[in-house]
Amino acid sequence: MNKKKISELKTQLTQIRSEILGDLEKNIKSSQDEEFTQLVSDVSDDAARSFSRQMLLNLGEQERQKLKLVEEALEKITSGEYGVCALCEAAIPEARLQVVPFTQYCVKCLEKLEQDEKLNKRMDSFGDEPSPLG
């Protein structure tokens, strides 16, 4: 992949990170405003909370995972490992990276992982059912 394409993808990743963190800051601000109006006397409690803890608590699980993947992709760009599948170590097609610039897997490996996950969920659900013999 050429440097120009990597630079474009890095810009896209940085924008995604900014959007996630920007939404987070809005949520924190909104939450703080609500707390302030509801608990004006508890200013000392609000001051004791750390920003990083609020950030983690306000991020949904999906956003947290996406932010983690974006950060990892940016690190891989810096280290020169970007665009390589984490499983088969083949190059991830540029078209896939343009759609999901923070992906870790090529389509083939992602499909395999999803199939394995579905199988594991089915196997787990069998463990929850009572035995027909029992």
Long-range contacts (C-beta under 8 A, 24 or more apart in sequence): 1-82, 1-83, 1-91, 1-94, 1-97, 5-94, 6-77, 6-82, 6-83, 9-77, 9-82, 9-97, 9-98, 9-101, 10-74, 10-77, 12-98, 12-101, 13-70, 13-73, 13-74, 13-77, 13-101, 13-102, 14-74, 16-66, 16-70, 16-101, 16-102, 17-67, 17-70, 17-71, 17-74, 20-59, 20-63, 20-66, 20-67, 20-70, 21-67, 23-63, 24-55, 24-58, 24-59, 24-63, 27-58, 28-54, 28-55, 28-58, 31-58, 66-102, 69-102, 69-103, 69-104, 70-101, 70-102, 72-102, 72-104, 73-101, 73-102, 73-103, 85-109, 87-112, 87-113
